[in-house]
Amino acid sequence: MTALLEVEGLVRHFATPGGLFARGRPVRAVEDVSFSVAPGEVLGLVGESGSGKSTIGNLVLRLDEPTAGTIRFDGQDITRASERGLQKFRRRVQPIFQDPFGSLDPRMTVEQIIAEPLVVHGLARGRAARRARVAELMETVGLNAGQLTRYPHQFSGGQRQRIGIARALAMSPDMIVADEAVSALDVSIQAQIVNLLRDLQRRLGLAMIFIAHDLAVVEYVSDRVAVLYLGRVMEVAPARQIVRTPKHPYTQALLSAVLEPDPERKRVREVLQGELPSPIDPPSGCVFRTRCRYAISECATAVPAFRTMGEGHVSACIRAAEL
């Protein structure tokens, strides 16, 4: 199947002020990341804080400029798109942000918030048409259409995230980028929003990049999962496969922290040793080697190439076959 989104060799470095330790060296937030997303597919991006996953989301949304690399959407290179080209692109790709309160203008009613993309892009012209579309979207995400005149502070956190989802769906996009869309919510509400996203994605045939730090949640939502560490991809595999047969030590460490509901399948908790290295001065070779129990001297000499471990399953570990 032809990819809807293709990311090749994506790099994002942030400049730092000169100092005793940094000496003006860049923060290497994203380093040579490549992946694709097919129409209707959900790709999960998972990793610790500082892994680069949110930066990748912002780059894909073109909320940030890449230092190098190419992003193609439906065959078009959006890294070099004109303003008009970007406007067309943003009608087809919409974000859902982490903070459901911070992403909503407190001075606007729910009707105004959800209708804003329609107004900006000149769709659903006329007050009656816009109100009908907004009411439809409210019901789609499980909210009462009679609440259109309320303001964000009059809703709970979970309801505010539903409003954000409704706004993202207003343009009938082809792809959603959900960046930590449930991490700011209570656990009980998280499950409701995750199930809503999963249902909407399947019902509407949406492609999605689902960004989170919880591998269990990512596995539940996604078709495929890419595991990130210090700005690099460590492993990519079908969601079920990456949970059952992980082939990178970092993925194994993330999985060991996931609660296992089946008492017969106990996992040994693996605590990563050492501190997360600085993205200003990442380790040579494999960036994970300083915390890896399988590391050998060869891991320091070159960035490991991806090794194929099965259909659609690759691992950036020279000892992947032993795991």
C-alpha positions as a printed NumPy array, in Angstrom:
array([[  0.   ,   0.   ,   0.   ],
       [  1.276,   3.488,  -0.882],
       [  2.256,   5.464,   2.213],
       [  0.206,   8.519,   3.143],
       [  3.096,   9.967,   5.18 ],
       [  6.794,   9.345,   4.501],
       [  9.5  ,  10.679,   6.811],
       [ 13.099,  10.244,   5.644],
       [ 16.283,  11.13 ,   7.493],
       [ 14.535,  13.619,   9.793],
       [ 16.888,  15.717,  11.916],
       [ 16.132,  18.491,  14.399],
       [ 18.9  ,  20.267,  16.258],
       [ 18.261,  23.178,  18.608],
       [ 20.91 ,  25.829,  19.113],
       [ 22.182,  26.406,  22.643],
       [ 23.892,  29.503,  23.998],
       [ 27.638,  29.113,  24.404],
       [ 28.776,  28.173,  27.88 ],
       [ 31.372,  26.346,  29.891],
       [ 29.864,  22.912,  29.147],
       [ 27.709,  23.295,  26.023],
       [ 30.089,  25.634,  24.156],
       [ 27.38 ,  26.36 ,  21.615],
       [ 26.896,  22.727,  20.602],
       [ 23.373,  21.868,  19.426],
       [ 20.779,  19.832,  21.269],
       [ 20.283,  16.774,  19.048],
       [ 16.566,  16.299,  19.64 ],
       [ 15.919,  14.138,  16.559],
       [ 18.657,  12.338,  14.656],
       [ 18.133,  10.538,  11.333],
       [ 14.578,   9.294,  11.912],
       [ 12.656,   7.583,   9.099],
       [  9.208,   5.975,   9.08 ],
       [  6.004,   5.831,   7.07 ],
       [  2.284,   5.742,   7.823],
       [ -0.217,   4.108,   5.459],
       [ -3.772,   5.389,   4.953],
       [ -5.907,   4.287,   7.917],
       [ -2.883,   3.04 ,   9.888],
       [ -1.968,   3.995,  13.458],
       [  1.745,   4.351,  14.166],
       [  2.63 ,   4.63 ,  17.841],
       [  5.699,   6.596,  18.923],
       [  6.856,   5.637,  22.401],
       [  9.812,   6.508,  24.606],
       [ 10.904,   8.292,  27.76 ],
       [ 10.817,  12.067,  28.155],
       [ 13.581,  13.466,  25.973],
       [ 13.293,  10.725,  23.361],
       [ 12.23 ,  13.175,  20.638],
       [  8.728,  11.859,  20.047],
       [  6.891,  15.165,  20.592],
       [  9.464,  17.01 ,  18.495],
       [  8.755,  14.567,  15.676],
       [  5.037,  15.268,  16.065],
       [  5.632,  19.016,  15.784],
       [  7.826,  18.511,  12.723],
       [  5.199,  16.364,  11.004],
       [  2.576,  19.021,  11.756],
       [  4.989,  21.663,  10.433],
       [  4.78 ,  23.536,  13.704],
       [  8.577,  23.363,  13.684],
       [ 11.209,  23.405,  10.939],
       [ 13.447,  20.355,  10.444],
       [ 17.203,  20.829,  10.383],
       [ 17.44 ,  18.176,   7.681],
       [ 15.371,  15.418,   6.134],
       [ 12.19 ,  15.168,   4.12 ],
       [  8.518,  14.864,   5.053],
       [  6.155,  13.827,   2.266],
       [  2.395,  13.745,   2.62 ],
       [  0.38 ,  12.067,  -0.115],
       [  3.431,  12.324,  -2.372],
       [  3.988,  16.059,  -1.773],
       [  7.158,  17.353,  -0.1  ],
       [  5.743,  19.49 ,   2.706],
       [  9.174,  20.45 ,   4.058],
       [  9.433,  22.833,   1.116],
       [  5.765,  23.679,   0.683],
       [  4.517,  27.201,   0.05 ],
       [  2.113,  28.926,   2.443],
       [ -0.765,  27.884,   0.224],
       [  0.536,  24.32 ,   0.121],
       [  0.803,  24.262,   3.914],
       [ -2.753,  25.545,   4.241],
       [ -4.003,  22.655,   2.121],
       [ -1.861,  20.243,   4.116],
       [ -3.273,  21.469,   7.437],
       [ -6.798,  20.818,   6.263],
       [ -5.819,  17.149,   5.978],
       [ -3.636,  16.725,   9.084],
       [ -4.884,  17.864,  12.483],
       [ -3.385,  17.808,  15.998],
       [ -4.714,  16.694,  19.368],
       [ -2.58 ,  18.192,  22.114],
       [ -1.614,  16.983,  25.581],
       [ -3.184,  19.721,  27.703],
       [ -6.925,  19.865,  26.991],
       [ -7.276,  23.131,  28.912],
       [ -4.2  ,  24.95 ,  27.646],
       [ -5.055,  24.164,  24.01 ],
       [ -8.544,  25.715,  24.262],
       [ -9.086,  29.487,  24.278],
       [-10.871,  30.237,  27.585],
       [-12.541,  33.299,  26.039],
       [-14.321,  31.27 ,  23.344],
       [-17.436,  29.135,  23.649],
       [-17.315,  25.482,  22.66 ],
       [-19.185,  26.342,  19.476],
       [-16.594,  28.976,  18.542],
       [-13.67 ,  26.66 ,  19.37 ],
       [-14.892,  23.765,  17.236],
       [-16.087,  26.028,  14.413],
       [-12.815,  27.998,  14.237],
       [-11.112,  25.676,  11.678],
       [-14.237,  25.81 ,   9.516],
       [-14.14 ,  29.608,   9.553],
       [-10.385,  29.83 ,   8.887],
       [-10.594,  27.497,   5.899],
       [-13.874,  28.854,   4.569],
       [-15.92 ,  25.697,   5.078],
       [-19.543,  25.298,   6.247],
       [-20.348,  28.917,   5.465],
       [-23.229,  30.493,   7.274],
       [-24.084,  30.389,  10.979],
       [-26.724,  27.679,  10.63 ],
       [-24.438,  25.348,   8.657],
       [-21.577,  25.825,  11.108],
       [-23.792,  25.252,  14.146],
       [-25.2  ,  22.067,  12.608],
       [-21.689,  20.774,  11.896],
       [-20.482,  21.627,  15.404],
       [-23.511,  19.919,  16.988],
       [-22.797,  16.812,  14.895],
       [-19.155,  16.793,  16.018],
       [-20.148,  17.216,  19.671],
       [-22.353,  14.136,  19.471],
       [-19.631,  12.224,  17.594],
       [-17.245,  12.617,  20.55 ],
       [-19.896,  11.868,  23.173],
       [-20.838,  15.378,  24.267],
       [-24.252,  17.014,  24.544],
       [-24.911,  19.365,  21.622],
       [-26.93 ,  21.511,  24.031],
       [-23.667,  22.663,  25.664],
       [-22.469,  24.745,  22.697],
       [-22.637,  28.061,  24.55 ],
       [-20.52 ,  26.913,  27.478],
       [-16.85 ,  27.814,  28.036],
       [-13.907,  25.406,  28.551],
       [-13.712,  25.973,  32.316],
       [-17.258,  24.609,  32.652],
       [-16.141,  21.157,  31.494],
       [-14.079,  18.393,  33.113],
       [-10.622,  17.459,  31.814],
       [-11.959,  14.484,  29.874],
       [-14.746,  16.585,  28.355],
       [-12.239,  19.26 ,  27.337],
       [-10.16 ,  16.639,  25.55 ],
       [-13.302,  15.509,  23.726],
       [-13.761,  19.116,  22.61 ],
       [-10.19 ,  19.108,  21.3  ],
       [-10.899,  15.89 ,  19.406],
       [-14.082,  17.392,  17.931],
       [-12.101,  20.406,  16.742],
       [ -9.509,  18.13 ,  15.143],
       [-12.273,  16.253,  13.307],
       [-13.986,  19.434,  12.052],
       [-11.907,  19.455,   8.854],
       [-12.602,  15.754,   8.113],
       [ -8.824,  15.134,   8.094],
       [ -6.98 ,  12.163,   6.667],
       [ -4.531,  12.036,   9.581],
       [ -4.446,  12.919,  13.271],
       [ -1.285,  13.557,  15.306],
       [ -2.201,  12.838,  18.937],
       [  0.633,  14.047,  21.16 ],
       [  0.319,  12.62 ,  24.702],
       [ -3.446,  13.053,  24.309],
       [ -4.287,  11.187,  27.53 ],
       [ -1.269,  11.705,  29.797],
       [ -2.771,  14.756,  31.575],
       [ -5.996,  12.911,  32.459],
       [ -6.984,  10.685,  35.37 ],
       [ -6.44 ,   6.989,  34.716],
       [-10.171,   6.209,  34.561],
       [-10.716,   9.005,  32.045],
       [ -7.665,   7.959,  30.018],
       [ -9.336,   4.671,  29.157],
       [-12.462,   6.456,  27.909],
       [-10.495,   8.816,  25.655],
       [ -8.249,   6.04 ,  24.327],
       [-11.317,   3.965,  23.453],
       [-12.929,   6.983,  21.795],
       [ -9.841,   7.629,  19.673],
       [ -9.607,   3.968,  18.726],
       [-13.284,   3.854,  17.75 ],
       [-13.147,   7.095,  15.738],
       [ -9.984,   6.046,  13.936],
       [-11.522,   2.788,  12.804],
       [-14.942,   4.231,  12.015],
       [-13.585,   7.17 ,  10.006],
       [-10.599,   5.366,   8.493],
       [ -8.132,   7.9  ,   9.883],
       [ -4.391,   7.531,   9.801],
       [ -2.855,   8.482,  13.131],
       [  0.447,   9.096,  14.848],
       [ -0.195,   8.283,  18.506],
       [  2.536,   9.636,  20.788],
       [  2.829,   8.448,  24.393],
       [  5.297,   7.247,  27.001],
       [  3.136,   4.306,  28.115],
       [  3.883,   1.285,  25.925],
       [  0.747,  -0.561,  27.064],
       [ -1.506,   2.272,  25.856],
       [  0.439,   2.632,  22.602],
       [  0.196,  -1.102,  21.923],
       [ -3.577,  -1.033,  22.484],
       [ -4.172,   1.805,  20.021],
       [ -1.532,   1.181,  17.349],
       [ -1.018,  -1.088,  14.362],
       [  2.744,  -0.564,  14.47 ],
       [  5.043,   0.889,  17.111],
       [  8.322,   2.805,  16.805],
       [ 10.421,   2.931,  19.978],
       [ 12.538,   6.08 ,  20.388],
       [ 15.513,   6.799,  22.6  ],
       [ 17.547,  10.009,  22.648],
       [ 16.258,  11.116,  19.255],
       [ 16.795,   7.826,  17.421],
       [ 14.57 ,   4.9  ,  16.489],
       [ 15.552,   1.761,  18.381],
       [ 12.935,  -0.682,  17.093],
       [  9.878,  -0.783,  14.826],
       [  7.409,  -3.672,  14.719],
       [  3.716,  -4.566,  14.58 ],
       [  2.212,  -3.634,  17.946],
       [  1.465,  -7.154,  19.158],
       [  4.857,  -8.415,  18.033],
       [  6.835,  -5.677,  19.754],
       [  5.118,  -6.562,  23.05 ],
       [  5.475, -10.333,  22.729],
       [  8.955, -10.558,  21.175],
       [ 10.869,  -7.293,  21.659],
       [ 14.253,  -7.341,  19.962],
       [ 15.916,  -4.31 ,  21.487],
       [ 17.128,  -4.   ,  25.106],
       [ 15.471,  -0.604,  25.504],
       [ 12.089,  -1.955,  24.403],
       [ 12.516,  -4.794,  26.876],
       [ 13.2  ,  -2.285,  29.655],
       [ 10.071,  -0.28 ,  28.765],
       [  7.989,  -3.459,  28.739],
       [  9.275,  -4.553,  32.132],
       [  7.673,  -1.438,  33.633],
       [  4.229,  -2.271,  32.211],
       [  1.803,  -3.825,  34.69 ],
       [  0.864,  -7.361,  33.604],
       [ -2.805,  -8.172,  34.362],
       [ -2.24 , -11.914,  33.998],
       [ -0.654, -13.22 ,  37.265],
       [  0.694, -16.244,  35.383],
       [  2.805, -13.967,  33.139],
       [  4.98 , -12.1  ,  35.585],
       [  7.636,  -9.783,  34.198],
       [ 10.985,  -9.197,  35.851],
       [ 11.313,  -5.475,  36.519],
       [ 14.401,  -4.142,  34.759],
       [ 15.626,  -0.833,  36.141],
       [ 17.776,   1.051,  33.676],
       [ 21.181,   1.878,  35.097],
       [ 22.755,   5.32 ,  34.917],
       [ 21.352,   8.64 ,  33.832],
       [ 19.826,   9.557,  30.501],
       [ 22.74 ,  11.005,  28.466],
       [ 22.639,  14.621,  27.373],
       [ 21.313,  15.231,  23.845],
       [ 24.075,  17.83 ,  23.558],
       [ 26.724,  15.127,  23.908],
       [ 25.127,  11.741,  23.088],
       [ 27.201,   8.547,  23.322],
       [ 29.1  ,   7.417,  20.236],
       [ 27.797,   4.424,  18.302],
       [ 24.572,   3.134,  19.839],
       [ 23.132,   5.927,  21.991],
       [ 21.613,   3.368,  24.361],
       [ 24.867,   1.516,  25.069],
       [ 25.709,   3.415,  28.286],
       [ 22.613,   1.942,  29.952],
       [ 22.45 ,  -1.404,  28.162],
       [ 23.253,  -4.665,  29.936],
       [ 24.086,  -6.312,  26.594],
       [ 26.579,  -3.65 ,  25.441],
       [ 29.951,  -4.744,  24.11 ],
       [ 32.91 ,  -2.734,  22.822],
       [ 31.616,  -2.815,  19.244],
       [ 28.513,  -0.866,  20.302],
       [ 30.653,   2.258,  20.726],
       [ 32.198,   2.257,  17.268],
       [ 29.268,   2.871,  14.886],
       [ 25.55 ,   3.631,  14.866],
       [ 23.949,   0.175,  14.488],
       [ 22.093,  -0.516,  11.248],
       [ 18.57 ,  -1.887,  11.387],
       [ 18.39 ,  -5.662,  11.423],
       [ 15.29 ,  -7.444,  10.12 ],
       [ 13.824,  -9.662,  12.833],
       [ 10.596, -10.654,  11.073],
       [  8.009,  -9.225,   8.733],
       [  7.802,  -5.505,   9.427],
       [ 10.077,  -5.9  ,  12.457],
       [ 13.473,  -4.17 ,  12.609],
       [ 15.854,  -3.522,  15.493],
       [ 18.837,  -1.171,  15.735],
       [ 20.869,  -3.566,  17.89 ],
       [ 23.869,  -5.613,  16.823],
       [ 22.866,  -8.348,  19.285],
       [ 19.164,  -8.407,  18.348],
       [ 19.303, -12.05 ,  17.243],
       [ 20.416, -13.069,  20.772],
       [ 17.53 , -11.377,  22.563]])
